[in-house]
């Protein structure tokens, strides 16, 4: 159920859905996710490298979560309405627990590297 002081309808539901995703992503990047504030780095070049690694991890985790949803497996990993990033992280950990490697976002083909998750 959605409560708002603005007029209701499908447009309002879409707006709030986007807000919830943005909030979940923000929380994932803060204390619930990678804990950047605990790194204690002060050298700018090292902070830049850490941010690059974190954003690649965020992108990969989001892609893993998206794959879980697209494959209809959300209920297998999600009992609490996780964000796509947290869903991807959970799926990755479960895969590693079974001594398997999680899906990688890039594949080498005869034409070069491809990114099949764009579909």
N, C-alpha and C positions, 0 to 999 in steps of 0.2 A: 504494500500500500504506500502510496506517495502523497505526502502532505506538502502543500506549497501555498504561498500567499499570491501566486500568479495564476492566470487561467490554465486549466488542465487541458489534456488532450495528448495525442501521440507525439507532437513536437516537444512537449514538456517532459515526457518520459524519455525521449532520445537525449534531451539536454542533461537530465539527471544521470542517465546511464554513462554519458561521457565524463561527467564530473566525478562519478564513483571510480571510473577507470583511472582518471588523472590522480585522484587521491591515493589509490592503491599503489600506483607507480611511484609516487613521491615517498610513500611510507617504505616501499621496497628499497629505494635508494638510500634511505636513512637507516635508522636503527634496526628495522625488521629485515633488512637486506644484507648489505655488505659492510656496514659499520665504518664508513670512510672517516667519520670523525675520530675514530680510535687509532688511525694510522700514525699520527704524530709526525708525519713528514713535514719538512719545512723547505727543502730544496725544490725550487720550481720545476726543474727538469724531472725529478723523481715523482712529483705530484702529477705532472703531465702524463708520465708513463702509467702511473697507477690509474688515473682517470680513463686512459685509453683501454687498459685491461678491464676495468670495471664496466665501461660501456659496451665492450665486446661481450662480456659475460652477461650483461643485461639483455643485449640483443639476442644472444644465443638462448638464454633462458626463456625469453619471450617467445622465440621461435619454437622451442620445445613444447611450451605450453599450448601454443597455437596448433601444433601437430597433434597433441593429445585431444584437443577439442575437435579438430577436423576428422580424426579417426574414431570419434564417438567413444572415447575412453575416459572422459572426465570423471565419471562416477567411480572409476577404479582408483583414482588418486585423490579425489577431492570430496571431502565431506563437509567443508565449511565455506564454500564459495570463495576459493582462493583467486587472487589475481592471476593473470596468465603467466607472469614471471614466477610467482611462487608455485603455481601448478607445474611449470616446466622444471623448476628446481626439485620439487618433490618427485616427479617422474624420473629425473636424472639420478637422484639418490636411490630410488627403488631399482633402477636398472643396474647401477653399480653394485648394489647389495646382492644381485644375482650373478655377479662376476661377468657382466656384459658391458660393452661400451655404449654410451648414449649416441643418438644420431648426430652426425656432424652436418653443419649447414651447407658445406661445399662438397662437390663431387668432381673428380677429374674425368673428363670424357675425351673422346678422340678429337673434339674441336677445342679443347681447353677446359678451363674450370667453369662449372655451372653452379647456379644457386637454385636448386629445385624448390625451395620453400616459398618462392615468390608466387607460385600458383595458388 
